[in-house]
Amino acid sequence: MDIVNNNCSGNKQNGSSQNAPSGLNYASYLQLDKLLDCMRPVTAQTPEGMVHDEHLFITVHQVYEIWFKQLLHEINSIMDFFAASFVDESKMLLIISRMNRINLILKILIDQFAIMETMTPQDFADFRPFLQSASGFQSFQFRLIENKLGIKSANRIRYNQQSYCEAITDEDRLREVKQAEGEPTLIELVDRWLSRTPGIADRDFNFFTAYSVQVGRYLMNLKYEAEIITDDTARVTAIASYTKIAESFDSILKTDTHNECVKRGDRRLSHTALIGGILIWSYRESPRFHLPYQLLALLMEFDSLLIKWRHSHAQMVQKMLGNKIGTGGSSGYYYLRATASDRYKVFLDFATLPTFVLPREYIPILSRIMRRRLSVSVNSDD
């Protein structure tokens, strides 16, 4: 979480319109002729004429793809900030603004299912045979979003017993999707940023060392309080609860145990980054950590919204098709339902941070220097 101050705004604007095309108007600026010409229902070419609800079906899916393009635009811009060797903390408000925008877009995408559900299963059946093998699974933009976020290939549920790449037939698009698999992901970039959180292991304040001591005090008192309970049943329950809590803390205090969790796929963040997250969460009321804490909260919300979108998609498909096979050959509802799970969450570690945050009376006391560093929202090291 290093500090760099410069004049870069992340925007390429100079306020000049000298290079703008002449005669520009609403239709030409938005290229409405091309945009509206994209609406070509297949059933319109049949002797019976266009099926009314195919128009809605195409509209909703085209709008999804336009929003996917915007999501990629926002995600790429955030990744550019974090990809820098030193993250400019003065841009944190801009990053949060764009992350919030991403979440608002996801909420719109979820709400669109309500529009789709105004179409009955019979209405859909009127034109579904004309879709042939066309399937939303073939959306290369959605796969790009997943790859840029950091969804692991090993966590993906195979579609029709095939890799998701098999569904992308355009070679250029496939190359773009595969390239994203090998590039730094958002979760990796955020991990690197968190690993540089001030105070993790500084000379004047070593949070991890102080935190480990306080965890020991907290667990000792928790155990004592459980053991002195006079009711046998309540005491057994309290001791069992203490044991689980102690095991949880053990997984964060011991680097090897944490690394085993990562190896099993239970965690994504490195040990240092996770400690950085706990530090931010513990001292989130300090001005320096106001914005980093908000960013972690927005990343958690993003995960939840994307899972909610997947769940809503599965529910809509079940209402329309029941248990029928999907147009792309998948199991339809069952496949989509399986994707609405934690295995498709990228920022799940942030949701578990409260597990490791101590009660206020046990949070390590900051050193005078660290307290001063955290008392301002940008750089206090000068």
C-alpha positions in Angstrom: 0.0 0.0 0.0 2.8 2.4 -1.1 2.1 6.0 -1.8 2.8 7.9 -5.0 1.5 11.4 -5.7 1.4 12.6 -9.3 -0.8 14.5 -11.6 -2.2 11.4 -13.4 -6.0 11.5 -13.3 -6.7 8.3 -15.1 -8.7 10.3 -17.7 -7.6 11.5 -21.1 -9.5 14.8 -21.3 -8.3 18.2 -22.5 -11.6 19.9 -22.8 -11.0 20.6 -26.5 -13.5 19.8 -29.2 -11.3 20.8 -32.2 -10.8 17.2 -33.2 -14.5 16.2 -32.9 -16.2 15.2 -36.2 -18.3 17.9 -37.8 -22.0 17.4 -38.0 -22.2 15.1 -35.1 -25.7 14.5 -33.7 -27.4 12.1 -31.3 -27.9 9.3 -33.9 -24.4 9.5 -35.4 -22.7 9.8 -32.1 -24.4 6.6 -30.8 -24.2 5.0 -34.2 -27.9 4.1 -33.9 -28.2 2.8 -37.5 -25.7 0.0 -36.7 -27.0 -0.6 -33.2 -30.6 -0.9 -34.1 -29.8 -3.0 -37.2 -28.4 -5.6 -34.8 -32.0 -6.6 -33.9 -32.6 -9.4 -36.4 -35.1 -12.0 -35.1 -34.6 -15.4 -36.8 -38.3 -16.1 -36.8 -38.9 -12.9 -39.0 -37.5 -14.9 -41.9 -40.1 -17.7 -41.5 -43.4 -17.9 -43.5 -45.3 -17.5 -40.2 -43.5 -14.2 -39.4 -41.7 -13.0 -36.3 -42.6 -14.5 -33.0 -43.3 -11.5 -30.8 -41.3 -12.4 -27.7 -38.1 -13.2 -29.7 -37.7 -9.4 -30.0 -37.6 -9.1 -26.1 -35.2 -12.1 -25.9 -32.7 -10.6 -28.2 -33.0 -7.1 -26.6 -32.3 -8.4 -23.1 -29.3 -10.4 -24.2 -27.8 -7.6 -26.4 -28.2 -5.3 -23.4 -26.4 -7.8 -21.3 -23.4 -7.9 -23.7 -23.3 -4.1 -23.8 -23.2 -4.0 -20.0 -20.5 -6.7 -20.0 -18.4 -4.5 -22.2 -18.8 -1.7 -19.7 -17.9 -4.0 -16.8 -14.7 -5.0 -18.7 -13.9 -1.3 -19.2 -14.3 -0.6 -15.5 -12.4 -3.7 -14.3 -9.5 -3.0 -16.7 -9.2 0.6 -15.4 -9.1 -0.6 -11.8 -6.5 -3.3 -12.7 -4.4 -0.7 -14.3 -4.2 1.3 -11.1 -3.2 -1.8 -9.0 -0.8 -3.1 -11.7 1.5 -0.1 -11.0 4.7 -0.9 -9.1 3.5 1.7 -6.5 -0.3 2.2 -6.0 -1.2 5.8 -5.9 -3.4 6.0 -2.8 -4.7 9.4 -3.9 -6.6 7.5 -6.6 -8.3 5.3 -4.1 -11.5 7.3 -4.2 -11.6 7.0 -7.9 -11.1 3.2 -7.7 -13.9 3.0 -5.1 -16.2 5.0 -7.4 -15.6 2.7 -10.3 -16.0 -0.4 -8.1 -19.3 1.0 -6.8 -20.3 1.6 -10.4 -19.5 -2.1 -11.3 -21.8 -3.2 -8.4 -24.6 -1.0 -9.5 -24.4 -2.4 -13.0 -24.6 -5.9 -11.6 -27.8 -4.9 -9.8 -29.3 -3.7 -13.1 -28.3 -7.1 -14.7 -30.0 -8.9 -11.9 -33.2 -6.8 -12.3 -33.3 -7.6 -16.0 -34.4 -11.1 -15.2 -37.7 -9.7 -14.0 -38.3 -8.4 -17.5 -37.4 -11.8 -19.1 -39.8 -13.5 -16.8 -42.7 -11.6 -18.3 -42.3 -14.1 -21.1 -44.1 -17.4 -20.4 -42.6 -20.8 -21.1 -45.0 -21.2 -23.9 -43.9 -17.9 -25.4 -40.3 -19.0 -25.2 -41.1 -22.4 -26.8 -42.5 -20.6 -29.8 -39.0 -19.6 -30.9 -36.6 -21.7 -28.9 -36.1 -24.3 -31.7 -34.8 -21.6 -33.9 -31.9 -20.8 -31.5 -30.4 -24.2 -32.4 -27.1 -24.5 -30.4 -26.8 -20.8 -29.5 -26.2 -20.5 -25.8 -25.3 -17.8 -23.3 -22.4 -20.1 -22.3 -20.7 -18.9 -25.5 -20.5 -15.4 -24.3 -16.7 -14.6 -24.6 -17.1 -11.3 -22.7 -18.5 -13.1 -19.6 -15.5 -15.5 -19.7 -13.2 -12.6 -20.0 -14.7 -11.0 -16.9 -14.3 -14.3 -15.0 -10.7 -14.7 -16.0 -9.8 -11.1 -15.2 -11.3 -11.4 -11.8 -9.3 -14.6 -11.1 -11.7 -17.5 -11.3 -9.5 -20.7 -11.3 -9.9 -23.1 -14.1 -9.9 -26.0 -11.6 -12.9 -24.5 -9.9 -15.0 -24.3 -13.1 -17.8 -26.8 -13.6 -17.3 -28.6 -16.9 -20.0 -27.7 -19.4 -21.3 -30.7 -21.3 -18.2 -32.5 -20.2 -16.0 -30.0 -22.0 -13.8 -27.0 -21.2 -15.5 -23.6 -21.5 -13.1 -22.8 -24.2 -14.7 -25.3 -26.5 -17.8 -23.2 -26.7 -15.9 -20.2 -28.1 -15.5 -20.8 -31.9 -14.1 -17.4 -32.9 -10.3 -17.8 -32.9 -9.5 -14.2 -32.1 -12.0 -14.1 -29.2 -10.7 -17.5 -27.9 -7.1 -16.2 -28.0 -8.2 -13.1 -26.0 -9.9 -15.3 -23.4 -7.0 -17.6 -23.0 -4.6 -14.7 -22.8 -6.5 -13.3 -19.8 -6.0 -16.7 -18.1 -2.2 -16.2 -18.1 -2.2 -12.5 -17.1 -2.2 -11.0 -13.5 -5.8 -11.1 -12.2 -7.6 -8.6 -10.1 -7.4 -10.8 -7.0 -3.6 -11.2 -7.5 -3.2 -7.4 -7.9 -5.2 -6.7 -4.8 -3.2 -9.3 -2.9 0.0 -7.5 -3.8 -1.5 -4.2 -2.7 -2.7 -5.6 0.6 0.7 -7.2 1.3 2.2 -3.7 1.4 -0.3 -2.4 4.1 1.6 -0.2 6.5 2.1 -1.7 9.9 2.1 -5.4 9.0 5.7 -5.8 10.1 7.2 -2.3 10.5 10.1 -1.6 12.9 8.0 0.8 15.0 4.8 -1.4 15.0 4.7 -5.1 14.0 1.0 -5.8 13.8 1.3 -9.5 13.3 3.5 -10.0 16.4 1.2 -7.9 18.5 -1.9 -9.5 17.1 -0.5 -13.0 17.8 0.0 -12.1 21.5 -3.5 -10.6 21.8 -5.1 -13.7 20.1 -3.4 -15.8 22.8 -4.8 -13.6 25.6 -8.3 -13.7 24.0 -8.3 -17.5 23.6 -7.0 -18.0 27.1 -9.8 -15.9 28.6 -12.4 -17.6 26.3 -11.2 -21.0 27.5 -11.3 -19.9 31.1 -14.9 -18.5 30.8 -16.0 -21.8 29.2 -14.5 -24.0 31.8 -16.0 -22.2 34.8 -19.6 -22.7 33.5 -21.4 -24.8 36.1 -24.1 -26.4 33.9 -22.5 -29.5 32.2 -24.3 -29.2 28.9 -23.6 -25.5 28.6 -20.0 -26.0 29.5 -19.5 -28.7 26.9 -21.1 -26.5 24.3 -18.9 -23.5 25.3 -15.7 -25.6 25.2 -16.6 -27.0 21.8 -17.1 -23.4 20.6 -13.8 -22.3 22.0 -12.0 -25.2 20.3 -13.5 -24.2 16.9 -12.5 -20.6 17.4 -9.0 -21.6 18.5 -8.6 -23.8 15.3 -9.7 -20.9 13.1 -7.1 -18.6 14.7 -4.5 -21.3 14.4 -5.0 -21.3 10.6 -4.0 -17.6 10.4 -1.3 -17.5 13.0 0.7 -20.4 11.5 1.9 -19.6 7.9 2.2 -23.3 7.0 -1.4 -24.0 8.1 -2.6 -21.0 6.0 -0.6 -22.2 3.0 -2.3 -25.6 3.3 -5.6 -23.8 3.2 -4.5 -22.1 0.0 -3.3 -25.3 -1.5 -6.7 -26.9 -0.8 -8.4 -24.0 -2.4 -10.1 -22.8 0.8 -8.3 -19.5 0.6 -7.0 -17.3 -2.2 -4.9 -14.6 -0.5 -1.3 -14.9 0.6 -0.6 -15.0 4.3 0.8 -11.4 4.3 -2.2 -10.1 2.3 -4.7 -11.7 4.7 -2.9 -10.1 7.6 -3.1 -6.8 5.8 -6.8 -7.3 5.4 -7.2 -8.0 9.1 -5.1 -4.9 9.9 -7.4 -2.7 7.8 -10.5 -4.3 9.2 -9.3 -3.9 12.8 -8.3 -0.2 12.4 -11.0 0.7 9.8 -12.0 3.8 11.8 -8.5 5.3 11.3 -8.6 7.9 8.4 -5.8 6.2 6.5 -7.9 3.0 6.3 -11.3 4.5 5.6 -11.1 4.0 1.8 -9.2 0.6 1.8 -11.9 -0.7 4.1 -14.6 0.5 1.7 -12.9 -1.2 -1.2 -12.8 -4.5 0.6 -16.5 -4.2 1.4 -17.2 -3.4 -2.3 -15.2 -6.4 -3.5 -17.2 -8.6 -1.0 -20.5 -7.1 -2.4 -19.3 -7.8 -5.9 -18.9 -11.5 -5.2 -22.3 -11.7 -3.6 -24.0 -9.8 -6.5 -22.4 -12.0 -9.1 -23.5 -15.1 -7.3 -27.0 -13.6 -7.0 -26.9 -13.0 -10.8 -26.0 -16.6 -11.4 -28.8 -17.8 -9.0 -31.3 -15.6 -10.6 -30.3 -16.9 -14.0 -30.7 -20.5 -12.9 -34.2 -19.7 -11.4 -35.3 -18.0 -14.6 -34.1 -21.0 -16.7 -36.0 -23.4 -14.4 -39.2 -21.4 -14.8 -38.8 -21.3 -18.6 -37.5 -24.9 -19.2 -38.0 -26.9 -16.1 -35.3 -29.6 -16.2 -34.9 -29.6 -20.0 -31.5 -29.7 -21.6 -30.0 -26.3 -22.5 -29.7 -25.1 -26.1 -25.9 -25.5 -25.9 -26.2 -29.1 -24.7 -25.7 -28.5 -20.9 -27.9 -29.8 -18.2 -29.6 -26.4 -18.1 -30.9 -25.5 -14.7 -28.7 -28.0 -12.8 -25.5 -26.6 -14.4 -26.4 -23.0 -13.7 -27.4 -23.8 -10.1 -24.0 -25.4 -9.5 -22.2 -22.2 -10.6 -24.1 -20.2 -8.0 -21.7 -21.4 -5.2 -18.6 -20.3 -3.3 -16.3 -22.1 -5.8 -17.1 -19.2 -8.2 -16.4 -16.5 -5.6 -13.1 -14.7 -6.0 -13.0 -12.5 -2.9 -14.3 -15.0 -0.4 -11.4 -14.3 1.9 -12.7 -10.8 2.6 -16.0 -12.2 3.8 -14.1 -14.4 6.4 -12.1 -11.4 7.8 -14.5 -10.8 10.7 -13.7 -14.4 11.9 -10.2 -13.1 12.8 -11.0 -9.6 14.0 -10.6 -9.4 17.8 -13.0 -7.7 20.2 -12.1 -4.0 20.7 -10.5 -4.6 24.1 -8.0 -7.1 22.5 -7.0 -5.1 19.4 -3.3 -4.2 19.7 -2.6 -0.7 20.8 -0.9 1.3 18.0 2.5 2.8 18.5 2.7 6.6 18.6 4.3 6.7 15.1 1.8 4.3 13.6 -1.1 6.1 15.2 0.1 9.3 13.5 0.6 7.5 10.2 -3.0 6.2 10.3 -4.5 9.6 11.4 -4.4 11.0 7.8 -6.1 9.6 4.7 -3.2 9.8 2.3 0.6 10.0 2.9 1.8 10.8 6.4 5.3 9.5 5.8 6.7 12.8 4.5 
